[in-house]
Amino acid sequence: MVGGIKNDDVTDHRTLSNQTKTVQQLASRNGGRLKAGVRALRYRNFQLFFSGQLISLIGTWMQSVAQSWLVYRITGSSLLLGSVGFASQIPVFLIAPFGGTMADRANRHRVIIATQTLSMVLAFILAGLTLTGKVQVWHIFVLAALLGVINAFDIPGRQSFLVDMVGKEDLMNAIALNSSMFNGARIIGPAIAGILVAKIGEGWCFFANGVSYIAVITGLLMMKIQCTRRTPTTASPLADIREGFRFASRAAAIRALLLLLGLVSLVGMPYTVLMPVFADRILHGGARGLGILMGATGVGALLGALTLAMRSGVKGLGRWVAFSCGSFGVFLLLFSFSRNFWLSAALLLPVGFSMMLQMACSNTLIQAMVPDELRGRVMALYSMMFMGMAPFGALLGGVLADRLGAPVTVAIGAVACIGAAVLFGMRLPSLQVEGRQLILAQAVAGGEPSEEMTARVVD
């Protein structure tokens, strides 16, 4: 007894107190991680951008699914289905350099307002043609190609605009949250589109997409952006484009990241185009199985983006790029050998995770290394490698799959990705040295780098 209280009671009280402190510490730590994971949302401009884009991207995915179904319903041709996708993506490869030049010369805020407004107009035109029963295949081709032209200006502008909203300190988190938003919409949009197409037809999906642009345009108009002063230039657009290409080709770290991303888009990403073949002929899952497989990839990509959002600083991201590219190839190779539906779906989770991690880490590193006056043009090259190579990859994958079969085609691409990851990893030590210098050079350009910034550069 101690003062009328049993020793056991004192021990129990202390144990309970320690457990309570432990729980509070864990809660505080988890709360801190959660706040760190969404720190870019503390900026009002990014809040407006994030909420508007989330609504708009759901509409975009709805239109993508409904448009594919409309083409297939009208023509019954898988060739035309793939051709429409080619028509919508090839302008990004051909015209993105001009879009990057505009992002560096003009007010990026106004550029994005213009591109989003034009995209809304195209969605309403397609909705009107479909709802009135006047839509023809050539209408869809023309509108898809025009949307591709708009995207060639929108993507470099939007990617380079992120730094204007949050600054360089929270740029990686903004990129990760932007990727999370994209993949969240990728899961929600097709599900809504499937219901609407079955109930009321494709036209209303296109109309809903048009309406969804109002949210992002309203958010953009409500922003208060401190416009970065652009240095006046008398150079021609072609000279500006050459300057962007010259910088990227001379910076070995940026060049290596772009080439690795382009190779993965060319030989690795075609697995998505061949997914209907796997779902139907190989795994015997039908249309429902296709939805599950694509959803698994989307969930994995969302988890990858959220993982990056929890990080701060760019230290170690070079290793992440090499590892994620290699793991993408490994799990994609295993997927090509699988003949069990649920095993294949499970393998697509790390495939999507690795793909998104490589893309977002590469984006972050490139934006950290590039000077602001060249940001739009270099991000245009990023768009060309990631999205612009996709139509060529789709055509290559289709030709090889026709001759060798879908599993062999995917396996070849997976092995190529593994080999590229190994080569990138072998060159990584020398690339890290240059990458560190480029990042510190940008820090000096914006003011003397702090010790924290010096410690957080590429390792």
C-alpha positions in Angstrom: 0.0 0.0 0.0 1.2 3.5 -0.8 -0.9 6.3 0.8 -3.9 3.9 0.8 -3.4 3.0 -2.9 -2.2 -0.4 -3.9 1.0 -0.7 -5.9 -0.8 -2.6 -8.6 -3.2 0.4 -9.1 -0.2 2.8 -9.4 1.4 0.5 -12.0 -1.9 0.1 -13.9 -2.3 3.9 -13.9 1.2 4.5 -15.2 0.8 1.9 -17.9 -2.5 3.4 -19.0 -0.9 6.9 -19.0 2.0 5.6 -21.2 -0.4 3.9 -23.6 -2.4 7.1 -23.8 0.7 9.1 -24.7 1.7 6.5 -27.3 -1.7 6.7 -28.9 -1.5 10.5 -28.9 2.0 10.4 -30.4 0.9 8.0 -33.2 -2.2 10.1 -33.9 0.0 13.3 -34.0 2.5 11.5 -36.3 -0.2 10.2 -38.6 -2.0 13.6 -38.6 1.4 15.2 -39.5 1.9 12.8 -42.4 -1.6 13.5 -43.7 -1.0 17.2 -43.6 2.3 16.7 -45.3 0.6 14.6 -48.0 -1.8 17.4 -48.9 0.4 20.4 -48.1 0.0 21.9 -51.6 -3.7 22.4 -50.8 -2.9 25.1 -48.4 -2.5 27.4 -51.4 -5.9 28.9 -52.4 -5.0 28.9 -56.1 -4.2 25.2 -56.0 -7.4 24.5 -54.0 -9.4 26.1 -56.8 -7.4 24.3 -59.5 -7.7 20.9 -57.7 -11.5 21.0 -57.1 -12.3 22.3 -60.6 -10.0 19.8 -62.3 -11.3 16.9 -60.4 -14.9 17.6 -61.7 -13.6 18.2 -65.2 -11.5 15.1 -65.4 -14.4 12.9 -64.3 -16.2 14.4 -67.3 -13.2 13.8 -69.6 -13.0 10.1 -68.7 -16.8 9.8 -69.2 -16.4 11.3 -72.7 -13.5 9.0 -73.5 -15.4 5.8 -72.6 -18.6 7.0 -74.3 -16.8 8.1 -77.5 -15.1 4.7 -77.8 -18.5 3.0 -77.4 -20.1 5.4 -79.9 -17.5 4.6 -82.6 -17.8 0.9 -82.0 -21.6 1.1 -82.1 -21.7 3.0 -85.4 -18.9 1.1 -87.2 -18.3 -2.2 -85.4 -14.6 -1.7 -86.4 -11.8 -2.1 -84.0 -9.5 -0.5 -86.6 -11.5 2.7 -86.6 -11.7 2.5 -82.8 -7.9 2.6 -82.6 -7.7 5.2 -85.4 -9.8 7.7 -83.4 -7.4 7.2 -80.4 -4.5 7.8 -82.8 -6.1 11.0 -84.2 -6.6 12.4 -80.7 -3.0 11.8 -79.5 -0.7 12.3 -82.5 -1.2 16.2 -82.4 0.4 16.1 -78.9 3.6 14.7 -80.4 3.6 17.0 -83.4 2.4 20.3 -81.9 3.4 20.2 -78.2 6.7 22.1 -78.9 4.7 25.1 -80.1 2.5 24.7 -77.0 5.6 24.7 -74.8 6.8 27.9 -76.5 3.5 29.6 -75.9 3.7 28.5 -72.2 7.1 30.3 -71.9 6.1 33.4 -73.9 2.5 34.0 -72.8 0.6 34.2 -69.5 0.1 30.5 -68.6 -3.0 31.3 -66.6 -4.7 32.8 -69.7 -3.5 30.0 -71.9 -5.1 27.4 -69.7 -8.4 29.3 -69.5 -8.4 29.5 -73.3 -7.6 25.7 -73.8 -10.3 24.7 -71.3 -12.9 26.9 -72.9 -12.2 25.5 -76.3 -12.3 21.9 -75.0 -15.7 22.7 -73.5 -17.0 24.0 -76.9 -15.8 20.8 -78.6 -17.6 18.7 -76.0 -20.9 20.6 -76.5 -20.6 20.3 -80.3 -20.1 16.5 -80.0 -23.1 16.3 -77.6 -25.3 18.3 -80.0 -24.4 16.1 -83.0 -25.0 12.9 -81.0 -28.3 14.0 -79.3 -29.8 15.1 -82.6 -28.8 11.9 -84.3 -26.6 13.6 -86.9 -23.2 12.4 -85.7 -21.0 10.6 -88.2 -17.7 8.9 -87.9 -15.8 11.8 -89.6 -17.3 14.2 -87.1 -15.7 12.2 -84.3 -12.4 12.1 -86.1 -12.3 15.8 -86.7 -13.4 16.7 -83.1 -10.9 14.2 -81.7 -8.0 15.7 -83.7 -9.0 19.2 -82.7 -9.0 18.2 -79.1 -5.6 16.7 -79.6 -4.4 20.1 -80.9 -5.8 21.9 -77.9 -4.2 19.4 -75.6 -0.8 20.0 -77.3 -1.1 23.6 -75.8 -2.9 22.7 -72.6 -0.6 20.0 -71.2 2.7 21.9 -71.3 0.9 25.0 -70.0 -0.9 23.1 -67.2 2.2 21.3 -66.1 4.4 24.4 -66.0 1.5 26.4 -64.4 1.8 24.2 -61.2 4.9 26.0 -60.1 3.1 29.3 -60.4 0.4 28.2 -58.0 2.5 26.5 -55.3 6.2 27.5 -55.8 9.1 25.1 -56.1 9.1 24.1 -52.4 5.8 22.2 -52.7 5.9 21.4 -56.5 6.4 17.7 -56.0 3.4 17.5 -53.7 1.3 19.4 -56.3 2.4 17.0 -59.0 1.6 14.0 -56.9 -1.8 15.4 -55.9 -2.5 16.3 -59.5 -1.7 12.7 -60.5 -3.9 11.4 -57.7 -6.7 13.5 -59.0 -6.2 12.2 -62.5 -6.3 8.6 -61.4 -9.2 9.1 -59.0 -11.2 10.5 -61.9 -10.0 7.6 -64.1 -11.7 5.2 -61.7 -15.0 7.2 -61.2 -15.5 8.6 -64.7 -15.7 5.3 -66.6 -18.0 3.8 -64.0 -20.5 6.7 -64.4 -20.2 6.6 -68.1 -21.0 2.9 -68.2 -24.3 3.6 -66.4 -25.2 6.7 -68.4 -24.5 5.1 -71.8 -26.7 2.1 -70.9 -29.5 4.2 -69.6 -29.7 7.4 -71.7 -27.0 7.1 -74.4 -23.6 8.6 -75.2 -24.8 12.1 -76.0 -25.6 12.9 -72.4 -22.1 11.8 -71.4 -20.6 14.4 -73.8 -23.0 17.0 -72.5 -22.0 16.2 -68.9 -18.4 16.6 -69.9 -19.1 20.0 -71.4 -20.8 21.1 -68.2 -17.9 19.8 -66.1 -15.6 22.3 -67.7 -17.6 25.1 -66.1 -16.1 24.1 -62.7 -12.5 24.3 -63.8 -13.0 27.5 -65.8 -14.7 29.2 -62.8 -11.9 28.1 -60.5 -9.3 29.5 -62.9 -11.1 32.9 -63.2 -11.3 33.1 -59.3 -7.5 32.7 -59.0 -5.2 35.5 -58.1 -1.9 34.7 -59.8 1.4 36.7 -59.5 2.4 36.5 -63.1 6.1 35.8 -63.7 7.8 38.4 -65.8 8.7 37.1 -69.2 11.9 38.3 -70.8 11.0 40.0 -74.1 12.3 38.1 -77.1 12.5 38.8 -80.7 13.4 35.2 -81.6 11.1 33.2 -83.8 9.0 30.3 -82.3 11.2 27.8 -84.2 14.3 29.3 -82.5 12.6 29.0 -79.1 11.7 25.4 -79.8 15.3 24.7 -80.8 16.5 26.3 -77.6 14.3 23.9 -75.6 15.5 20.9 -77.5 19.1 22.1 -77.1 18.8 22.5 -73.3 17.2 19.0 -72.9 19.7 17.3 -75.1 22.7 18.8 -73.3 21.5 18.2 -69.8 22.3 14.5 -69.5 20.0 14.0 -66.5 17.0 15.5 -68.2 17.7 13.7 -71.4 18.0 10.3 -69.7 14.7 10.8 -67.9 12.9 11.8 -71.1 14.3 8.9 -73.1 13.5 6.4 -70.4 9.9 7.7 -70.2 9.6 7.7 -74.0 10.8 4.1 -74.2 8.3 2.9 -71.6 5.5 4.7 -73.4 6.5 3.2 -76.7 7.0 -0.5 -75.7 5.5 -0.8 -72.3 2.3 1.1 -72.3 0.7 -0.7 -75.3 -0.5 -3.3 -72.8 -3.4 -1.0 -72.2 -4.4 -1.1 -75.9 -4.2 -4.9 -75.8 -6.2 -5.2 -72.6 -9.5 -6.1 -74.4 -7.7 -9.1 -76.0 -6.5 -10.3 -72.6 -9.9 -9.8 -70.9 -11.8 -11.7 -73.6 -9.6 -14.3 -75.3 -7.0 -15.1 -72.7 -8.6 -14.6 -69.3 -12.2 -15.1 -70.5 -13.6 -12.2 -68.4 -15.6 -10.4 -71.1 -16.6 -6.8 -70.8 -17.0 -7.0 -67.1 -13.5 -8.4 -66.8 -12.1 -5.6 -68.9 -13.5 -3.1 -66.4 -12.0 -4.9 -63.5 -8.6 -5.1 -65.1 -8.5 -1.4 -66.1 -9.8 -0.5 -62.7 -7.0 -2.5 -61.0 -4.4 -0.5 -63.0 -6.2 2.8 -62.0 -6.2 1.8 -58.3 -2.5 1.0 -58.5 -1.7 4.3 -60.2 -3.7 6.2 -57.6 -1.7 4.5 -54.8 1.5 5.4 -56.5 0.6 9.0 -56.7 -0.5 9.1 -53.0 2.8 7.5 -52.1 4.8 10.3 -53.8 2.5 12.8 -52.1 3.8 11.7 -48.7 7.4 12.6 -49.6 9.0 15.9 -49.3 12.1 17.0 -51.3 13.6 15.3 -54.4 16.4 13.4 -52.6 16.5 9.8 -53.8 13.9 10.2 -56.6 16.5 9.1 -59.2 16.6 5.7 -57.5 12.8 5.7 -57.4 12.7 6.2 -61.2 15.1 3.3 -61.8 13.3 1.0 -59.4 9.8 1.9 -60.6 10.7 1.3 -64.2 12.3 -2.0 -63.4 9.3 -3.2 -61.2 6.9 -2.0 -64.0 8.7 -4.4 -66.4 8.9 -7.3 -63.9 5.2 -7.2 -63.0 4.1 -6.6 -66.6 6.2 -9.7 -67.6 4.5 -11.8 -65.0 1.1 -10.5 -66.2 1.9 -11.6 -69.7 2.4 -15.2 -68.5 -0.7 -15.3 -66.2 -3.7 -17.2 -67.4 -5.7 -16.8 -64.1 -8.0 -13.8 -64.1 -7.7 -12.7 -60.5 -4.0 -13.2 -60.5 -3.7 -11.0 -63.6 -5.9 -8.3 -61.9 -3.7 -8.5 -58.8 -0.5 -8.1 -60.9 -1.9 -5.0 -62.6 -2.0 -3.2 -59.2 1.8 -2.9 -59.0 2.0 -2.3 -62.8 -0.2 0.8 -62.3 1.7 1.8 -59.1 5.1 1.6 -60.8 4.0 3.3 -64.0 2.6 6.3 -62.1 5.6 6.5 -59.7 8.0 6.7 -62.6 5.9 9.3 -64.4 5.4 11.5 -61.4 9.0 11.2 -60.1 10.4 12.1 -63.6 8.0 15.1 -63.8 9.2 16.3 -60.4 12.9 15.9 -61.2 12.7 17.6 -64.6 10.7 20.5 -63.2 13.3 20.9 -60.4 16.2 21.0 -62.8 14.8 23.2 -65.6 14.9 27.1 -65.4 11.6 28.8 -65.4 12.1 30.5 -68.7 12.4 27.1 -70.4 9.9 25.3 -68.3 7.1 25.2 -70.8 9.3 24.0 -73.7 10.9 21.2 -71.6 7.5 20.1 -70.3 6.3 20.0 -73.9 9.1 17.4 -74.5 7.9 15.6 -71.4 4.4 15.5 -73.0 5.8 14.3 -76.2 7.6 11.4 -74.5 4.8 10.4 -72.2 1.6 11.0 -74.3 3.0 11.7 -77.8 4.7 8.3 -78.1 1.6 6.5 -77.0 -0.1 6.4 -80.5 3.1 5.0 -82.0 3.3 2.4 -79.3 -0.3 1.5 -79.9 0.3 0.9 -83.6 3.5 -1.0 -82.9 1.8 -3.1 -80.3 -1.1 -3.9 -82.6 1.2 -5.0 -85.5 3.3 -7.2 -83.2 0.2 -8.7 -81.5 -1.3 -9.6 -84.8 1.8 -11.6 -85.7 3.1 -12.8 -82.4 0.1 -12.7 -80.1 -0.7 -10.3 -77.3 1.1 -12.1 -74.5 4.4 -12.3 -76.4 4.1 -8.6 -77.4 3.6 -7.5 -73.8 6.4 -9.7 -72.7 8.8 -8.2 -75.2 7.9 -4.7 -74.0 8.3 -5.7 -70.4 11.8 -7.1 -71.0 12.8 -3.9 -72.8 11.6 -1.8 -69.8 13.7 -4.0 -67.4 16.8 -3.6 -69.6 16.3 0.2 -69.8 15.9 0.4 -66.0 19.2 -1.5 -65.6 21.0 0.8 -68.0 19.5 3.9 -66.3 20.5 2.6 -62.9 24.1 2.0 -64.1 24.3 5.6 -65.3 22.6 7.0 -62.2 25.7 8.0 -60.2 27.0 10.3 -62.9 23.5 11.6 -63.6 23.0 12.4 -59.9 26.1 14.7 -60.0 24.7 16.8 -62.9 21.2 16.7 -61.5 22.4 18.1 -58.2 24.1 20.9 -59.9 21.1 21.8 -62.0 18.8 21.8 -59.0 21.1 24.0 -57.0 21.5 26.3 -60.0 17.7 26.9 -60.0 17.8 27.5 -56.3 20.5 30.1 -56.7 18.5 31.7 -59.5 15.6 32.2 -57.1 17.8 33.3 -54.2 20.6 31.8 -52.1 19.9 28.1 -51.4 19.3 27.2 -47.8 21.1 24.3 -46.1 17.8 22.4 -46.2 17.5 22.8 -49.9 21.1 21.7 -50.4 20.4 18.6 -48.3 17.2 17.8 -50.2 18.6 17.7 -53.8 19.0 14.5 -55.8 20.9 11.9 -54.0 
